[in-house]
Amino acid sequence: MKDLTHDRGADVIYDPVGGDVFDESMRCIAPFGRLLIVGFTSGRPALAKTNHLLIKDAEAIGFTIGALSRLDPAREKKNFSILMGWLAAGRITPYVSHRLPLAKAAEALTLVRERKVIGKAVLV
């Protein structure tokens, strides 16, 4: 990361993994950077060392879509509309590692549970 940013570090880091990935992210965040925590698919939640945040003048922000829809439905609706517009325009392309027929929904859930899905599993 330091090579890519000329020793500055990343301004924004999106972390759905937690654990060791979070630990390494803290090491490569730029001064005044933001680390967005959206999950801990590694199985281990992140443990933020506040001294790293203080030294870098950085922020760690936790976010769940469930809380947004419950606490601020208008903002959630606006964000959803923006994302769907980006999807329709081809600005974002979600990665789908598995496509299964609806009849194999139980198999799809097993793949998710066994952490074999990368990105999304889609029932078609």
FIVO-677932 format. One line per field, with one value per residue: residue number from 1; y, x, z of N, C-alpha, C in turn. Coordinates in pm, whole numbers. Layout:
residues N
i	c(NUM; ...)
n_v	c(Y; ...)
n_u	c(X; ...)
n_w	c(Z; ...)
ca_v	c(Y; ...)
ca_u	c(X; ...)
ca_w	c(Z; ...)
c_v	c(Y; ...)
c_u	c(X; ...)
c_w	c(Z; ...)
END
This chain:
residues 124
i	c(1; 2; 3; 4; 5; 6; 7; 8; 9; 10; 11; 12; 13; 14; 15; 16; 17; 18; 19; 20; 21; 22; 23; 24; 25; 26; 27; 28; 29; 30; 31; 32; 33; 34; 35; 36; 37; 38; 39; 40; 41; 42; 43; 44; 45; 46; 47; 48; 49; 50; 51; 52; 53; 54; 55; 56; 57; 58; 59; 60; 61; 62; 63; 64; 65; 66; 67; 68; 69; 70; 71; 72; 73; 74; 75; 76; 77; 78; 79; 80; 81; 82; 83; 84; 85; 86; 87; 88; 89; 90; 91; 92; 93; 94; 95; 96; 97; 98; 99; 100; 101; 102; 103; 104; 105; 106; 107; 108; 109; 110; 111; 112; 113; 114; 115; 116; 117; 118; 119; 120; 121; 122; 123; 124)
n_v	c(-118; 120; 162; 198; 436; 625; 624; 737; 601; 449; 640; 568; 268; -25; -269; -582; -808; -815; -921; -1036; -893; -643; -562; -536; -341; -119; -61; 45; 272; 606; 928; 1091; 919; 691; 401; 171; -44; -328; -586; -917; -1146; -1315; -1447; -1352; -1070; -732; -579; -275; -85; 183; 362; 353; 471; 726; 817; 827; 1008; 905; 749; 495; 336; 182; -1; -111; -229; -304; -154; 101; 93; 56; 273; 507; 526; 687; 779; 533; 448; 644; 594; 332; 378; 526; 336; 136; 280; 315; 46; -19; 150; 35; 113; -15; -356; -629; -907; -1241; -1553; -1796; -1947; -2080; -2297; -2220; -2441; -2545; -2402; -2468; -2583; -2359; -2204; -2366; -2344; -2074; -2080; -2246; -2081; -2068; -1906; -1634; -1299; -1292; -1531; -1644; -1718; -1861)
n_u	c(82; 193; 380; 207; 87; 279; 414; 219; -18; -348; -640; -905; -1032; -1204; -1341; -1455; -1372; -1224; -1039; -712; -682; -792; -604; -371; -466; -480; -215; -152; -299; -365; -263; -528; -707; -981; -1132; -1354; -1563; -1737; -1798; -1699; -1586; -1374; -1408; -1311; -1367; -1253; -1005; -959; -671; -643; -434; -307; -501; -502; -235; -229; -428; -671; -988; -1211; -1489; -1792; -2042; -2365; -2603; -2852; -2901; -2912; -3144; -3333; -3297; -3280; -3471; -3528; -3279; -3163; -3327; -3266; -2990; -3007; -3140; -2945; -2735; -2861; -2896; -2626; -2562; -2732; -2622; -2380; -2165; -2090; -2012; -2115; -1936; -2000; -1969; -2100; -2368; -2680; -2962; -3295; -3401; -3183; -3137; -3081; -2828; -2687; -2695; -2542; -2293; -2242; -2232; -2011; -1817; -1739; -1826; -1746; -1782; -2089; -2360; -2595; -2933; -3096)
n_w	c(0; 79; -129; -346; -277; -252; -1; 162; 243; 268; 210; 255; 380; 324; 514; 524; 650; 896; 1192; 1124; 886; 944; 1138; 977; 804; 969; 988; 742; 692; 592; 725; 887; 773; 699; 827; 733; 887; 817; 873; 989; 848; 874; 1102; 1334; 1519; 1474; 1678; 1774; 1810; 1993; 2016; 1767; 1604; 1716; 1676; 1396; 1352; 1268; 1172; 1281; 1164; 1226; 1049; 966; 738; 822; 1057; 948; 787; 984; 1162; 1007; 772; 546; 454; 395; 185; -7; -45; -146; -389; -525; -542; -699; -933; -1006; -1048; -1264; -1455; -1494; -1340; -1110; -1042; -900; -769; -845; -726; -726; -897; -867; -926; -807; -680; -550; -317; -51; -78; -160; 74; 238; 111; 166; 448; 483; 403; 134; -61; -260; -276; -399; -382; -607; -662; -930)
ca_v	c(0; 237; 182; 250; 571; 705; 625; 806; 509; 457; 737; 495; 122; -96; -397; -677; -929; -807; -1002; -998; -792; -515; -528; -487; -216; -12; -28; 113; 381; 738; 1025; 1139; 820; 628; 257; 138; -182; -372; -725; -992; -1278; -1399; -1518; -1278; -926; -649; -513; -152; -29; 326; 441; 365; 573; 856; 855; 857; 1098; 830; 712; 363; 355; 60; 23; -222; -183; -327; -40; 216; 81; 67; 402; 619; 465; 778; 775; 400; 448; 727; 519; 219; 431; 562; 212; 71; 359; 278; -90; -11; 220; -40; 172; -118; -491; -722; -1035; -1356; -1674; -1915; -1933; -2208; -2289; -2201; -2572; -2576; -2296; -2525; -2597; -2224; -2166; -2444; -2279; -1950; -2121; -2304; -1973; -2098; -1801; -1511; -1203; -1328; -1652; -1601; -1822; -1824)
ca_u	c(0; 283; 434; 100; 44; 401; 435; 113; -116; -482; -731; -1025; -1018; -1331; -1302; -1559; -1305; -1186; -925; -577; -692; -807; -474; -283; -523; -440; -74; -131; -395; -303; -305; -666; -781; -1100; -1142; -1495; -1579; -1871; -1818; -1581; -1597; -1261; -1447; -1260; -1389; -1134; -980; -889; -574; -674; -312; -283; -594; -457; -110; -259; -544; -761; -1119; -1266; -1634; -1869; -2163; -2448; -2718; -2971; -2924; -2950; -3285; -3414; -3283; -3294; -3522; -3521; -3140; -3143; -3397; -3187; -2867; -3045; -3167; -2816; -2665; -2929; -2860; -2488; -2567; -2795; -2532; -2256; -2056; -2047; -2042; -2091; -1877; -2084; -1888; -2185; -2505; -2748; -3107; -3370; -3418; -3063; -3120; -3016; -2686; -2631; -2675; -2428; -2173; -2220; -2193; -1876; -1729; -1691; -1877; -1667; -1875; -2229; -2420; -2722; -3027; -3157)
ca_w	c(0; 85; -263; -432; -235; -229; 144; 235; 299; 209; 272; 297; 373; 343; 574; 559; 696; 1036; 1231; 1080; 779; 1013; 1198; 871; 752; 1061; 963; 614; 674; 581; 826; 871; 696; 757; 811; 740; 931; 780; 908; 1032; 785; 916; 1223; 1450; 1508; 1488; 1806; 1736; 1904; 1984; 1998; 1623; 1553; 1766; 1609; 1256; 1344; 1180; 1224; 1254; 1160; 1209; 972; 921; 659; 903; 1146; 867; 748; 1104; 1228; 915; 649; 431; 404; 337; 56; -98; -78; -231; -524; -585; -577; -811; -1051; -1043; -1101; -1397; -1546; -1508; -1261; -1016; -1087; -789; -806; -812; -740; -742; -948; -851; -945; -683; -616; -472; -218; 68; -112; -159; 215; 286; 57; 244; 583; 477; 357; -1; -150; -269; -332; -382; -440; -665; -701; -1060)
c_v	c(125; 267; 245; 395; 662; 731; 696; 709; 534; 558; 670; 346; 63; -235; -483; -803; -927; -886; -947; -891; -653; -470; -471; -355; -98; 32; 53; 224; 514; 825; 1081; 1044; 766; 480; 220; -12; -225; -519; -788; -1135; -1370; -1484; -1449; -1130; -851; -593; -390; -108; 123; 412; 456; 471; 711; 904; 897; 962; 1037; 797; 567; 376; 219; 91; -107; -167; -203; -211; 81; 208; 96; 208; 523; 568; 557; 778; 641; 393; 529; 653; 403; 266; 467; 436; 141; 148; 327; 139; -89; 53; 146; 18; 77; -254; -587; -854; -1149; -1482; -1799; -1874; -2071; -2191; -2278; -2333; -2611; -2467; -2347; -2542; -2460; -2178; -2243; -2384; -2151; -1987; -2175; -2205; -2002; -1994; -1681; -1410; -1244; -1466; -1609; -1723; -1777; -1920)
c_u	c(87; 343; 331; 63; 162; 423; 327; 22; -253; -568; -856; -999; -1154; -1296; -1423; -1503; -1274; -1059; -792; -580; -709; -674; -378; -334; -482; -297; -55; -234; -319; -342; -443; -752; -901; -1099; -1287; -1509; -1722; -1895; -1690; -1590; -1480; -1299; -1400; -1288; -1258; -1126; -895; -795; -587; -549; -277; -374; -547; -332; -135; -369; -650; -892; -1149; -1417; -1700; -1999; -2234; -2569; -2847; -3003; -2968; -3098; -3378; -3414; -3304; -3343; -3514; -3380; -3113; -3208; -3319; -3060; -2897; -3071; -3038; -2742; -2729; -2904; -2720; -2485; -2623; -2702; -2399; -2139; -2004; -2092; -2013; -2032; -1966; -2000; -1972; -2322; -2570; -2897; -3176; -3388; -3298; -3033; -3048; -2865; -2617; -2603; -2558; -2297; -2139; -2167; -2050; -1773; -1665; -1737; -1784; -1756; -2017; -2257; -2558; -2807; -3098; -3268)
c_w	c(0; -52; -355; -401; -204; -80; 225; 308; 236; 285; 325; 278; 409; 394; 610; 628; 845; 1065; 1184; 971; 841; 1073; 1094; 812; 840; 1034; 835; 589; 673; 700; 789; 787; 772; 726; 837; 769; 902; 813; 959; 981; 819; 1036; 1349; 1430; 1528; 1630; 1775; 1848; 1892; 1971; 1850; 1561; 1593; 1692; 1464; 1240; 1253; 1251; 1188; 1268; 1138; 1136; 941; 847; 737; 995; 1066; 830; 868; 1162; 1137; 779; 527; 370; 336; 199; -48; -142; -172; -374; -596; -630; -695; -941; -1100; -1105; -1243; -1499; -1567; -1432; -1155; -1070; -972; -841; -757; -834; -765; -794; -941; -878; -809; -607; -529; -368; -93; 43; -110; -16; 277; 236; 133; 382; 586; 423; 221; -102; -143; -339; -300; -438; -486; -701; -827; -1098)
END
